[in-house]
Amino acid sequence: MSQEIFESQSELTPEVIAHRAVSGVMVLTLRKFALRAVSYLGSIFLARLLTPEIFGVFAIVNFIITFFAFFSDVGLGAALIQKKDKLNQKDLAVTFTLQQLFVVLTVVAIFLSAPFFAAKYNLGSDGAWLIRIFSLSLFLTSLKTIPSILLERRLQFGRLVIPEVIEVISFQFIAVGMAWAGYGVWSFIVGLLIRSLLGTITLYLISPWKISFAWDRTRARKLISFGVPFQLNGFIATIKDAVMPIFVGAVSGATAVGYLNWALTFSKLPILFMSDIFRVTFPTYSRIQHDKKLLGSAIEKTIRFTNLFLFPAVFLLAAAARPIVSLIFTDKWLPALPAFYVHLFGILVVGVANTFMDSFWAMGKTKIAIKLLIIFTLINWGTSVPLVYAYGFIGAMVGSVIVLYVSLPLTWYYIKTIVPVTVTRNIAPFFAAATIAGFVTAKLAPLAQSLFSLSLVLFAGGLVYLGLLLVFDRRQLTADYHWFLTKIRK
């Protein structure tokens, strides 16, 4: 068997990369909207069946597992995706061996420390076992790494959709069914475990890889040299955001965490599609990192595309939030609305700031990315802790938004020293059109007394946005449309 069987022998030309990147974004975005429709339908049922306290308990348990998960991976998958050279069987086997070693050590640590966390956050008699059983999902997650990497390096995102569809649908059916049967927080735990199992099986069917173990000190060192800083990025980001589930949970209790978690989830609706865009841009930017002009152009197109949808989604959602909560989630979630508004204001800058951070990692600028994340973490804790004592869980949200607005100028400053990028002209028309459309929607929102009338109000706001956009930016939109069609057809 050839050592190079895991990579195509033909080079990925800029045209092929552009085609696969655009196609990948389209496939993943369409999948995102379809699956999010299923997810939010399930979330509505869960919000009606379960209390804010149960959501808070799950948020705390989920954070604990997410925290430990950083020690079970150390960025090995990202190291393989970013690697310039072709992959071979030895690369994959060494990566898998390292990862399994870390997973075993991490799960053992979780089992031993679970009683401490259960007692610390008053998770009840079942708290320790909630944490322990949920930790088993780390084994399933580790098994998916290699098959996913093989698809992502080839930019074949269409195939990655299949296991994700199965995961989302299975989780919603199981979680809602168990919640209806009265299993409380276990509805989340069991649903996520079965979801991971089905996703792993499906992924191996569409991207076969024979599990194997191997050791090579040189390869391991190279993987860890990029993987650890990359994983440190996620670890620091988690510490930065830990003020919400951990500190708020200790100060204000699980119910406050439940409100906070709901506000975060609901306010992130406008950026749901972005996770899939950034999932495509990281391997795409990595393939063209040597060509700064091409990379700069790709970054600008990412900024235009994300904010084309981000700005109207933020302003329309803010304008119609109260009737949406009352009609869909019920009034028991209204106490979380102020925190929702605060975070939604911060979402406005996420499209640009996250694109820049993604670019640093794709270009291997790990020192810049780590330095920025440390700064953001210090600011978040430095502002959020006193704000939580002063204003409760809403204070934590204010602190997170302060960080978002600090991140934009800092990332912008550093990116301009590496890649020529223009931002203002790529976002100004969308922001102007969305602001006016949001104002019109806010005036119409009191008319939304049913789901049908609410839909009409949001539809009217959308039409206003599109009409204004054609007035403000018709020429560039036409050019973007033709470029997009060209890449899809190729």
C-alpha positions as CSV (number, residue, x, y, z in Angstrom):
1,M,0.0,0.0,0.0
2,S,1.4,3.4,-1.0
3,Q,2.3,5.8,1.8
4,E,0.6,8.6,0.0
5,I,-2.9,7.0,-0.6
6,F,-4.6,9.5,1.7
7,E,-4.0,12.5,-0.6
8,S,-4.9,13.1,-4.3
9,Q,-1.8,13.0,-6.5
10,S,-3.0,16.0,-8.5
11,E,-2.4,19.5,-7.0
12,L,-5.3,21.6,-5.7
13,T,-5.2,24.5,-8.0
14,P,-6.6,27.9,-6.9
15,E,-9.7,27.3,-9.2
16,V,-10.3,23.9,-7.7
17,I,-9.8,25.2,-4.2
18,A,-12.2,28.1,-4.9
19,H,-14.8,25.7,-6.3
20,R,-14.6,23.3,-3.4
21,A,-14.6,26.1,-0.8
22,V,-17.7,27.7,-2.3
23,S,-19.5,24.4,-2.8
24,G,-18.5,23.4,0.8
25,V,-20.0,26.6,2.2
26,M,-23.2,26.1,0.2
27,V,-23.6,22.5,1.3
28,L,-22.8,23.1,4.9
29,T,-24.9,26.3,5.1
30,L,-28.0,24.6,3.5
31,R,-27.4,21.7,5.9
32,K,-27.1,24.1,8.8
33,F,-30.4,25.8,8.1
34,A,-32.2,22.5,7.6
35,L,-30.7,20.9,10.7
36,R,-31.1,24.0,12.8
37,A,-34.8,24.0,12.0
38,V,-34.9,20.5,13.5
39,S,-32.7,21.5,16.4
40,Y,-34.7,24.6,17.3
41,L,-37.9,22.7,17.0
42,G,-36.5,20.2,19.5
43,S,-35.2,23.0,21.7
44,I,-38.7,24.6,21.8
45,F,-40.1,21.3,23.1
46,L,-37.3,20.9,25.6
47,A,-37.7,24.5,26.8
48,R,-41.4,23.8,27.4
49,L,-40.8,20.4,29.1
50,L,-37.8,21.3,31.2
51,T,-37.1,24.0,33.8
52,P,-34.3,26.6,33.5
53,E,-32.6,24.8,36.4
54,I,-32.3,21.6,34.4
55,F,-30.8,23.6,31.5
56,G,-28.4,25.1,34.0
57,V,-27.3,21.8,35.4
58,F,-26.6,20.4,31.9
59,A,-24.7,23.6,31.0
60,I,-22.4,23.1,34.0
61,V,-21.8,19.4,33.3
62,N,-21.2,20.1,29.6
63,F,-18.7,22.8,30.5
64,I,-16.8,20.4,32.7
65,I,-16.5,17.8,30.0
66,T,-15.6,20.4,27.4
67,F,-12.9,21.7,29.7
68,F,-11.3,18.2,30.1
69,A,-11.8,17.5,26.4
70,F,-9.0,19.9,25.6
71,F,-6.5,17.5,27.3
72,S,-7.8,14.6,25.2
73,D,-6.9,16.0,21.8
74,V,-4.1,18.6,22.1
75,G,-5.0,19.9,18.6
76,L,-3.7,16.8,16.7
77,G,-6.5,17.0,14.1
78,A,-5.9,20.6,13.3
79,A,-2.2,19.9,12.9
80,L,-2.9,17.3,10.2
81,I,-5.4,19.7,8.4
82,Q,-2.9,22.6,8.5
83,K,0.1,20.4,7.4
84,K,1.4,21.5,4.0
85,D,2.8,18.1,2.9
86,K,0.7,15.1,2.0
87,L,-0.5,12.7,4.6
88,N,0.5,9.0,4.8
89,Q,-0.6,6.0,6.9
90,K,2.2,6.6,9.5
91,D,1.0,10.2,10.1
92,L,-2.5,9.0,10.7
93,A,-1.5,6.0,12.9
94,V,0.8,8.1,15.1
95,T,-1.9,10.8,15.5
96,F,-4.5,8.2,16.5
97,T,-2.1,6.5,19.0
98,L,-1.4,9.9,20.7
99,Q,-5.0,10.8,20.8
100,Q,-6.1,7.5,22.4
101,L,-3.5,7.9,25.1
102,F,-4.7,11.4,25.9
103,V,-8.3,10.3,25.9
104,V,-7.7,7.4,28.4
105,L,-5.8,9.7,30.8
106,T,-8.5,12.4,30.5
107,V,-11.4,10.0,31.2
108,V,-9.6,8.6,34.2
109,A,-9.1,12.1,35.6
110,I,-12.8,12.9,35.1
111,F,-13.9,9.8,36.9
112,L,-11.7,10.6,39.9
113,S,-12.7,14.3,40.1
114,A,-16.4,14.0,39.3
115,P,-17.5,13.9,43.0
116,F,-15.7,17.2,43.7
117,F,-17.4,19.0,40.8
118,A,-20.8,17.5,41.8
119,A,-20.5,18.8,45.3
120,K,-19.0,22.2,44.3
121,Y,-22.0,23.1,42.0
122,N,-24.7,21.3,44.0
123,L,-25.6,18.9,41.2
124,G,-27.4,16.5,43.4
125,S,-26.8,12.8,44.2
126,D,-26.6,11.9,40.5
127,G,-24.2,14.7,39.7
128,A,-21.0,12.7,39.8
129,W,-22.5,10.0,37.5
130,L,-23.9,12.6,35.1
131,I,-20.3,13.8,34.6
132,R,-18.7,10.3,34.4
133,I,-21.2,8.9,31.9
134,F,-21.0,12.0,29.7
135,S,-17.2,11.7,29.7
136,L,-17.5,8.4,27.7
137,S,-18.4,10.6,24.7
138,L,-14.8,11.6,24.5
139,F,-13.9,8.1,23.2
140,L,-16.5,8.4,20.4
141,T,-15.3,11.9,19.5
142,S,-11.7,10.7,19.2
143,L,-12.7,7.9,16.8
144,K,-14.1,10.5,14.4
145,T,-11.0,12.5,14.1
146,I,-9.1,10.7,11.3
147,P,-12.0,10.0,8.9
148,S,-13.1,13.7,9.3
149,I,-9.6,15.0,8.6
150,L,-9.3,12.9,5.4
151,L,-12.5,14.6,4.1
152,E,-11.6,18.1,5.3
153,R,-8.1,18.1,3.7
154,R,-9.8,17.2,0.4
155,L,-12.4,20.0,1.0
156,Q,-15.1,17.3,0.6
157,F,-17.5,18.8,3.0
158,G,-20.6,17.4,1.2
159,R,-19.8,13.9,2.7
160,L,-19.4,15.3,6.2
161,V,-23.0,16.4,6.1
162,I,-24.3,12.9,6.2
163,P,-23.2,11.8,9.8
164,E,-24.1,15.3,11.1
165,V,-27.7,14.9,9.8
166,I,-28.0,11.6,11.5
167,E,-26.5,13.0,14.8
168,V,-28.9,16.0,15.0
169,I,-32.0,14.1,14.2
170,S,-31.3,11.2,16.5
171,F,-30.4,13.6,19.4
172,Q,-33.6,15.6,19.1
173,F,-35.8,12.6,19.0
174,I,-34.1,10.9,21.9
175,A,-33.8,14.0,24.1
176,V,-37.4,15.2,23.5
177,G,-38.8,11.7,24.1
178,M,-36.9,11.2,27.3
179,A,-37.8,14.7,28.5
180,W,-41.4,14.0,27.9
181,A,-41.1,10.8,29.8
182,G,-39.7,12.7,32.8
183,Y,-35.9,11.9,32.7
184,G,-34.9,15.5,33.2
185,V,-31.2,16.2,32.6
186,W,-30.5,12.6,31.6
187,S,-32.4,13.4,28.4
188,F,-29.4,15.5,27.3
189,I,-26.7,13.0,28.4
190,V,-28.2,9.9,26.9
191,G,-29.2,11.7,23.7
192,L,-25.7,13.0,23.2
193,L,-24.1,9.6,23.8
194,I,-26.3,7.9,21.3
195,R,-25.9,10.8,18.8
196,S,-22.1,10.4,19.0
197,L,-22.2,6.6,18.5
198,L,-24.4,6.8,15.4
199,G,-22.3,9.6,14.0
200,T,-19.1,7.7,14.4
201,I,-20.5,4.6,12.7
202,T,-21.8,6.6,9.8
203,L,-18.5,8.5,9.3
204,Y,-16.5,5.3,9.1
205,L,-18.9,4.0,6.4
206,I,-18.4,7.1,4.2
207,S,-14.7,7.8,5.0
208,P,-13.2,4.3,5.7
209,W,-10.0,4.2,7.7
210,K,-8.5,1.1,9.2
211,I,-7.8,1.9,12.9
212,S,-4.1,1.3,13.5
213,F,-1.5,2.2,16.1
214,A,2.1,3.4,15.5
215,W,4.8,5.5,17.1
216,D,7.3,7.9,15.6
217,R,9.0,10.4,17.8
218,T,9.8,12.9,15.0
219,R,6.2,12.9,13.7
220,A,4.7,13.1,17.1
221,R,6.9,16.2,17.9
222,K,5.9,17.9,14.7
223,L,2.2,17.2,15.4
224,I,2.4,18.5,18.9
225,S,4.4,21.6,18.0
226,F,1.4,22.9,16.1
227,G,-1.4,21.1,17.9
228,V,-0.6,22.2,21.4
229,P,-0.7,26.0,20.5
230,F,-3.8,25.4,18.5
231,Q,-5.5,23.5,21.3
232,L,-4.2,26.2,23.7
233,N,-6.3,28.6,21.6
234,G,-9.5,26.7,22.4
235,F,-8.4,26.1,26.0
236,I,-7.8,29.8,26.6
237,A,-11.1,30.6,24.9
238,T,-12.9,28.2,27.2
239,I,-11.2,29.8,30.3
240,K,-12.3,33.2,28.9
241,D,-15.9,32.1,28.7
242,A,-15.8,30.0,31.9
243,V,-17.0,33.0,33.8
244,M,-20.5,32.2,32.6
245,P,-21.2,28.6,33.6
246,I,-18.6,28.3,36.3
247,F,-18.5,31.7,38.1
248,V,-22.1,32.5,37.6
249,G,-23.1,29.0,38.7
250,A,-21.1,29.5,41.9
251,V,-22.5,33.0,42.6
252,S,-26.0,32.9,41.3
253,G,-26.9,29.2,41.0
254,A,-28.0,26.8,38.3
255,T,-31.2,28.7,37.4
256,A,-29.2,31.8,36.5
257,V,-26.9,29.6,34.4
258,G,-30.0,28.3,32.7
259,Y,-31.2,31.8,31.8
260,L,-27.7,32.7,30.7
261,N,-27.3,29.6,28.5
262,W,-30.7,30.2,26.9
263,A,-29.8,33.9,26.2
264,L,-26.5,32.8,24.6
265,T,-28.1,30.1,22.5
266,F,-30.9,32.3,21.3
267,S,-28.6,35.3,20.6
268,K,-26.3,33.1,18.5
269,L,-29.0,32.3,16.0
270,P,-27.5,34.9,13.5
271,I,-24.1,33.2,13.5
272,L,-25.2,29.6,13.3
273,F,-24.1,29.4,9.7
274,M,-20.7,30.9,10.5
275,S,-19.4,27.9,12.2
276,D,-19.7,26.0,8.9
277,I,-18.1,28.9,7.0
278,F,-15.1,28.9,9.3
279,R,-15.0,25.2,9.1
280,V,-14.4,25.6,5.4
281,T,-12.1,28.7,5.6
282,F,-9.5,27.1,7.9
283,P,-8.5,24.3,5.5
284,T,-9.0,26.6,2.5
285,Y,-6.8,29.4,3.9
286,S,-4.2,26.8,4.8
287,R,-4.0,25.6,1.2
288,I,-3.4,29.2,-0.1
289,Q,-1.4,30.6,2.8
290,H,1.6,31.1,0.5
291,D,-0.2,33.5,-1.8
292,K,-0.9,36.6,0.3
293,K,-2.9,38.5,-2.4
294,L,-5.2,35.5,-3.0
295,L,-5.5,35.0,0.8
296,G,-6.5,38.6,1.3
297,S,-9.1,38.4,-1.4
298,A,-10.5,35.2,0.2
299,I,-10.7,36.9,3.6
300,E,-12.6,39.9,2.1
301,K,-15.1,37.6,0.4
302,T,-15.6,35.8,3.7
303,I,-16.3,39.1,5.5
304,R,-18.8,40.2,2.8
305,F,-20.6,36.9,2.7
306,T,-20.9,36.5,6.5
307,N,-22.1,40.1,7.1
308,L,-24.5,40.0,4.2
309,F,-26.6,37.6,6.4
310,L,-25.3,38.5,9.9
311,F,-26.4,42.1,10.1
312,P,-30.1,41.7,9.0
313,A,-30.4,38.6,11.3
314,V,-29.2,40.5,14.3
315,F,-31.4,43.6,13.8
316,L,-34.6,41.6,12.9
317,L,-34.1,39.2,15.8
318,A,-33.6,42.1,18.2
319,A,-36.7,43.9,16.9
320,A,-39.0,40.9,17.3
321,A,-37.4,39.2,20.3
322,R,-40.2,39.7,22.8
323,P,-43.1,38.3,20.7
324,I,-40.8,35.4,19.7
325,V,-40.1,34.5,23.3
326,S,-43.8,34.8,24.4
327,L,-45.2,32.9,21.4
328,I,-42.6,30.2,21.1
329,F,-40.6,29.7,24.3
330,T,-43.3,30.9,26.8
331,D,-43.0,33.8,29.3
332,K,-40.9,31.8,31.8
333,W,-37.8,32.7,29.7
334,L,-38.5,36.5,29.7
335,P,-36.1,37.2,32.6
336,A,-33.3,36.2,30.2
337,L,-34.3,38.8,27.6
338,P,-32.0,41.6,28.8
339,A,-29.0,39.3,28.7
340,F,-30.1,38.3,25.2
341,Y,-30.1,41.9,24.0
342,V,-26.7,42.6,25.4
343,H,-25.1,39.6,23.7
344,L,-26.9,40.2,20.4
345,F,-25.2,43.6,20.3
346,G,-21.8,41.9,20.6
347,I,-22.6,39.4,17.8
348,L,-22.4,42.3,15.3
349,V,-18.5,42.2,15.3
350,V,-18.1,38.4,15.4
351,G,-18.1,38.0,11.6
352,V,-15.0,40.1,11.1
353,A,-13.1,39.3,14.3
354,N,-13.5,35.5,13.9
355,T,-12.4,35.6,10.3
356,F,-9.2,37.3,11.3
357,M,-8.5,34.8,14.1
358,D,-9.2,32.0,11.7
359,S,-6.6,33.5,9.3
360,F,-3.9,33.6,11.9
361,W,-4.2,29.9,12.6
362,A,-4.3,29.0,8.9
363,M,-1.1,30.9,8.3
364,G,0.6,29.3,11.3
365,K,0.7,32.6,13.2
366,T,0.2,30.8,16.5
367,K,2.0,33.4,18.7
368,I,-0.3,36.2,17.6
369,A,-3.4,34.2,18.1
370,I,-2.4,33.0,21.6
371,K,-1.3,36.5,22.7
372,L,-4.7,37.9,21.6
373,L,-6.6,35.2,23.4
374,I,-4.7,35.8,26.6
375,I,-5.5,39.5,26.4
376,F,-9.2,38.7,25.8
377,T,-9.3,36.3,28.7
378,L,-7.9,38.8,31.1
379,I,-10.3,41.5,30.0
380,N,-13.3,39.1,30.2
381,W,-12.6,38.0,33.8
382,G,-11.4,41.5,34.8
383,T,-14.7,43.0,33.7
384,S,-17.2,40.1,34.3
385,V,-16.4,39.2,37.9
386,P,-17.3,42.6,39.4
387,L,-20.2,42.9,37.0
388,V,-21.7,39.6,38.1
389,Y,-21.6,40.7,41.7
390,A,-23.2,44.0,40.7
391,Y,-25.8,42.8,38.2
392,G,-26.0,39.0,38.4
393,F,-25.9,36.9,35.2
394,I,-26.5,39.9,33.0
395,G,-23.2,41.3,34.2
396,A,-21.4,38.2,32.8
397,M,-23.0,38.9,29.4
398,V,-21.8,42.6,29.5
399,G,-18.3,41.4,30.2
400,S,-18.3,39.0,27.2
401,V,-19.5,41.8,24.9
402,I,-16.8,44.2,26.1
403,V,-14.3,41.5,25.0
404,L,-15.9,41.2,21.6
405,Y,-15.6,44.9,20.9
406,V,-11.9,44.9,22.1
407,S,-11.2,41.9,19.8
408,L,-12.1,43.7,16.6
409,P,-9.6,46.5,16.5
410,L,-6.8,44.3,17.9
411,T,-7.3,41.5,15.3
412,W,-7.7,44.1,12.6
413,Y,-4.4,45.7,13.5
414,Y,-2.4,42.5,13.4
415,I,-4.0,41.1,10.2
416,K,-3.1,44.3,8.3
417,T,0.6,43.7,9.1
418,I,0.4,40.3,7.3
419,V,-2.3,40.4,4.6
420,P,-3.8,43.3,2.7
421,V,-7.5,43.4,3.7
422,T,-10.2,46.1,3.3
423,V,-13.1,45.8,5.8
424,T,-15.2,49.0,5.9
425,R,-16.4,48.9,2.3
426,N,-17.3,45.3,2.6
427,I,-19.7,45.8,5.5
428,A,-21.0,49.3,5.4
429,P,-23.9,48.8,2.9
430,F,-25.1,45.7,4.9
431,F,-25.0,47.5,8.2
432,A,-26.9,50.5,6.9
433,A,-29.6,48.5,5.2
434,A,-30.0,46.2,8.3
435,T,-30.3,49.1,10.7
436,I,-33.2,50.6,8.8
437,A,-34.9,47.3,8.3
438,G,-34.6,46.6,12.1
439,F,-36.2,49.9,12.9
440,V,-39.1,49.1,10.6
441,T,-39.5,45.6,12.1
442,A,-39.5,47.1,15.6
443,K,-42.4,49.3,14.7
444,L,-44.3,46.3,13.3
445,A,-43.5,43.9,16.1
446,P,-46.5,44.8,18.4
447,L,-48.8,43.5,15.6
448,A,-47.3,40.0,16.0
449,Q,-50.0,38.3,18.1
450,S,-49.6,34.8,16.5
451,L,-46.9,32.8,14.8
452,F,-48.5,33.7,11.4
453,S,-48.5,37.4,12.0
454,L,-44.9,37.1,13.5
455,S,-43.8,35.5,10.3
456,L,-45.3,38.3,8.3
457,V,-43.5,41.0,10.4
458,L,-40.2,39.3,9.9
459,F,-40.8,38.8,6.2
460,A,-41.7,42.5,5.8
461,G,-38.4,43.4,7.6
462,G,-36.5,41.1,5.2
463,L,-38.0,42.7,2.2
464,V,-37.1,46.1,3.4
465,Y,-33.5,45.0,3.9
466,L,-33.2,43.5,0.4
467,G,-34.7,46.6,-1.2
468,L,-32.3,48.9,0.6
469,L,-29.4,46.7,-0.3
470,L,-30.2,46.9,-4.0
471,V,-30.2,50.7,-3.6
472,F,-26.9,50.9,-1.6
473,D,-24.8,48.2,-3.3
474,R,-26.4,46.9,-6.5
475,R,-23.2,46.9,-8.6
476,Q,-21.0,44.9,-6.2
477,L,-23.8,42.5,-5.4
478,T,-24.2,41.8,-9.1
479,A,-20.4,41.1,-9.4
480,D,-20.5,38.8,-6.3
481,Y,-23.4,36.9,-7.8
482,H,-21.6,36.3,-11.1
483,W,-18.4,35.2,-9.3
484,F,-20.4,32.9,-7.1
485,L,-22.1,31.2,-10.1
486,T,-18.8,30.8,-11.8
487,K,-17.3,29.0,-8.9
488,I,-20.3,26.7,-8.4
489,R,-20.4,25.8,-12.1
490,K,-16.7,25.0,-12.2
